[in-house]
């Protein structure tokens, strides 16, 4: 006889299955890629991958595990050197590496925001930010997406140390946060601004925080490497005291085994490759412009690698995705109830490696839907 926990869990899975939104692990599909976050194509770039391979051949110990947490035996000279390099690249005092952007976001909020403090986040914030809020004892508030007036209202009633957490580019709509204006508001109300650069690092050089010269004005920047760099992991960029505090009080950092040196070495190689091959960013922007020139309706900003097209309902969206799959095109559908009814959408990721023919094929498929 199943336990009460099994009965409840199976009922929830059944409900998801009936609603058509049961998550399942699927193997990566062959075909034209408009769904991965590999914006610059580094995950498939032979020249980049060969550089990593050559580093391994030269230093086989890169493949070894860390053997312990970084506070015991897992803090290698390689990690220390790479974090120093990353801080220099971003022109900040310190850098601290984490195994994922999710881990970095959740860690920042759960470590710094205490009881009596206030966390204010955009309503479209990534789940890692929301979960970070849940791990903290601080008060939590959401402001309307990119709405400065609503953000100011929340700042006016914030208590204790106030943290504002935003993303420079939101993956659900493909639009940018008004970083300068948000920073100005946080300065006015003496709040601490944290920016997640998951979808902008690499696509826009070192990111939009760096481009706006805010890297030493924000409380912290989270840069992730599983997208434009084609690797994995994340980094918190901040003042030295912020890094010191995380090392001393972050449970996820203190009690986790360190990462292999290959992780850090690959990031160092990735930075050099992105900075030397700026043509990849230019090609990506050309492809985004090419796509937008032929598509009439998209929610997203003009230079965003994420382009979103709305559909009337789940059925129309499912039919379209099926048609794309038949043509060998891979794209990501976001259906209700993940989004509100009437906000169902196809989320298209444009890449530097997409060919004009790829884009033309995608555009033709979208135009056929509009005709119907």
LINGI-V402311 format. One record per residue. N is the residue number from 0. RES is the residue in three letters. SS is DSSP state (2 for helix, 1 for strand, 0 for the rest). Layout:
# LINGI-V402311
n & res & ss
N & RES & SS
N & RES & SS
This chain:
# LINGI-V402311
n & res & ss
0 & UNK & 0
1 & UNK & 0
2 & UNK & 0
3 & UNK & 2
4 & UNK & 2
5 & UNK & 2
6 & UNK & 2
7 & UNK & 2
8 & UNK & 2
9 & UNK & 2
10 & UNK & 2
11 & UNK & 2
12 & UNK & 2
13 & UNK & 2
14 & UNK & 2
15 & UNK & 2
16 & UNK & 2
17 & UNK & 2
18 & UNK & 2
19 & UNK & 0
20 & UNK & 0
21 & UNK & 0
22 & UNK & 0
23 & UNK & 0
24 & UNK & 0
25 & UNK & 0
26 & UNK & 0
27 & UNK & 0
28 & UNK & 0
29 & UNK & 0
30 & UNK & 0
31 & UNK & 1
32 & UNK & 1
33 & UNK & 0
34 & UNK & 0
35 & UNK & 0
36 & UNK & 0
37 & UNK & 0
38 & UNK & 0
39 & UNK & 0
40 & UNK & 0
41 & UNK & 2
42 & UNK & 2
43 & UNK & 2
44 & UNK & 0
45 & UNK & 2
46 & UNK & 2
47 & UNK & 2
48 & UNK & 2
49 & UNK & 2
50 & UNK & 2
51 & UNK & 2
52 & UNK & 2
53 & UNK & 2
54 & UNK & 2
55 & UNK & 2
56 & UNK & 2
57 & UNK & 2
58 & UNK & 0
59 & UNK & 2
60 & UNK & 2
61 & UNK & 2
62 & UNK & 2
63 & UNK & 0
64 & UNK & 0
65 & UNK & 0
66 & UNK & 0
67 & UNK & 0
68 & UNK & 1
69 & UNK & 0
70 & UNK & 0
71 & UNK & 0
72 & UNK & 0
73 & UNK & 0
74 & UNK & 0
75 & UNK & 0
76 & UNK & 2
77 & UNK & 2
78 & UNK & 2
79 & UNK & 2
80 & UNK & 2
81 & UNK & 2
82 & UNK & 2
83 & UNK & 2
84 & UNK & 2
85 & UNK & 2
86 & UNK & 2
87 & UNK & 2
88 & UNK & 2
89 & UNK & 2
90 & UNK & 0
91 & UNK & 0
92 & UNK & 0
93 & UNK & 1
94 & UNK & 1
95 & UNK & 1
96 & UNK & 1
97 & UNK & 1
98 & UNK & 0
99 & UNK & 0
100 & UNK & 2
101 & UNK & 2
102 & UNK & 2
103 & UNK & 2
104 & UNK & 2
105 & UNK & 2
106 & UNK & 2
107 & UNK & 2
108 & UNK & 2
109 & UNK & 2
110 & UNK & 2
111 & UNK & 2
112 & UNK & 0
113 & UNK & 0
114 & UNK & 0
115 & UNK & 0
116 & UNK & 0
117 & UNK & 1
118 & UNK & 1
119 & UNK & 1
120 & UNK & 1
121 & UNK & 1
122 & UNK & 0
123 & UNK & 0
124 & UNK & 0
125 & UNK & 0
126 & UNK & 2
127 & UNK & 2
128 & UNK & 2
129 & UNK & 2
130 & UNK & 2
131 & UNK & 2
132 & UNK & 2
133 & UNK & 2
134 & UNK & 2
135 & UNK & 0
136 & UNK & 0
137 & UNK & 0
138 & UNK & 1
139 & UNK & 1
140 & UNK & 1
141 & UNK & 1
142 & UNK & 1
143 & UNK & 0
144 & UNK & 0
145 & UNK & 0
146 & UNK & 0
147 & UNK & 2
148 & UNK & 2
149 & UNK & 2
150 & UNK & 2
151 & UNK & 2
152 & UNK & 2
153 & UNK & 2
154 & UNK & 2
155 & UNK & 2
156 & UNK & 0
157 & UNK & 0
158 & UNK & 0
159 & UNK & 0
160 & UNK & 0
161 & UNK & 1
162 & UNK & 1
163 & UNK & 1
164 & UNK & 1
165 & UNK & 1
166 & UNK & 1
167 & UNK & 0
168 & UNK & 1
169 & UNK & 1
170 & UNK & 0
171 & UNK & 0
172 & UNK & 0
173 & UNK & 0
174 & UNK & 1
175 & UNK & 1
176 & UNK & 0
177 & UNK & 0
178 & UNK & 2
179 & UNK & 2
180 & UNK & 2
181 & UNK & 2
182 & UNK & 2
183 & UNK & 2
184 & UNK & 2
185 & UNK & 2
186 & UNK & 2
187 & UNK & 2
188 & UNK & 0
189 & UNK & 0
190 & UNK & 0
191 & UNK & 1
192 & UNK & 1
193 & UNK & 1
194 & UNK & 1
195 & UNK & 1
196 & UNK & 0
197 & UNK & 0
198 & UNK & 0
199 & UNK & 0
200 & UNK & 0
201 & UNK & 1
202 & UNK & 0
203 & UNK & 0
204 & UNK & 1
205 & UNK & 0
206 & UNK & 0
207 & UNK & 2
208 & UNK & 2
209 & UNK & 2
210 & UNK & 2
211 & UNK & 0
212 & UNK & 0
213 & UNK & 0
214 & UNK & 0
215 & UNK & 0
216 & UNK & 0
217 & UNK & 0
218 & UNK & 0
219 & UNK & 1
220 & UNK & 1
221 & UNK & 1
222 & UNK & 1
223 & UNK & 1
224 & UNK & 0
225 & UNK & 0
226 & UNK & 0
227 & UNK & 0
228 & UNK & 0
229 & UNK & 0
230 & UNK & 0
231 & UNK & 0
232 & UNK & 0
233 & UNK & 1
234 & UNK & 1
235 & UNK & 1
236 & UNK & 1
237 & UNK & 1
238 & UNK & 0
239 & UNK & 2
240 & UNK & 2
241 & UNK & 2
242 & UNK & 2
243 & UNK & 2
244 & UNK & 2
245 & UNK & 2
246 & UNK & 2
247 & UNK & 2
248 & UNK & 2
249 & UNK & 0
250 & UNK & 2
251 & UNK & 2
252 & UNK & 2
253 & UNK & 2
254 & UNK & 0
255 & UNK & 0
256 & UNK & 1
257 & UNK & 0
258 & UNK & 0
259 & UNK & 0
260 & UNK & 2
261 & UNK & 2
262 & UNK & 2
263 & UNK & 2
264 & UNK & 2
265 & UNK & 2
266 & UNK & 2
267 & UNK & 2
268 & UNK & 2
269 & UNK & 2
270 & UNK & 2
271 & UNK & 2
272 & UNK & 2
273 & UNK & 2
274 & UNK & 2
275 & UNK & 2
276 & UNK & 0
277 & UNK & 0
278 & UNK & 2
279 & UNK & 2
280 & UNK & 2
281 & UNK & 2
282 & UNK & 2
283 & UNK & 2
284 & UNK & 2
285 & UNK & 2
286 & UNK & 2
287 & UNK & 2
288 & UNK & 2
289 & UNK & 2
290 & UNK & 2
291 & UNK & 2
292 & UNK & 0
293 & UNK & 0
294 & UNK & 0
295 & UNK & 0
296 & UNK & 0
297 & UNK & 0
298 & UNK & 0
299 & UNK & 0
300 & UNK & 0
301 & UNK & 0
302 & UNK & 0
303 & UNK & 0
304 & UNK & 0
305 & UNK & 1
306 & UNK & 1
307 & UNK & 1
308 & UNK & 1
309 & UNK & 1
310 & UNK & 0
311 & UNK & 0
312 & UNK & 0
313 & UNK & 2
314 & UNK & 2
315 & UNK & 2
316 & UNK & 2
317 & UNK & 2
318 & UNK & 2
319 & UNK & 2
320 & UNK & 2
321 & UNK & 2
322 & UNK & 2
323 & UNK & 2
324 & UNK & 2
325 & UNK & 2
326 & UNK & 0
327 & UNK & 0
328 & UNK & 1
329 & UNK & 1
330 & UNK & 0
331 & UNK & 1
332 & UNK & 1
333 & UNK & 1
334 & UNK & 0
335 & UNK & 0
336 & UNK & 0
337 & UNK & 0
338 & UNK & 0
339 & UNK & 0
340 & UNK & 0
341 & UNK & 0
342 & UNK & 0
343 & UNK & 0
344 & UNK & 1
345 & UNK & 1
346 & UNK & 1
347 & UNK & 1
348 & UNK & 1
349 & UNK & 0
350 & UNK & 0
351 & UNK & 0
352 & UNK & 0
353 & UNK & 0
354 & UNK & 0
355 & UNK & 2
356 & UNK & 2
357 & UNK & 2
358 & UNK & 2
359 & UNK & 2
360 & UNK & 2
361 & UNK & 2
362 & UNK & 2
363 & UNK & 2
364 & UNK & 2
365 & UNK & 2
366 & UNK & 2
367 & UNK & 2
368 & UNK & 2
369 & UNK & 2
370 & UNK & 2
371 & UNK & 0
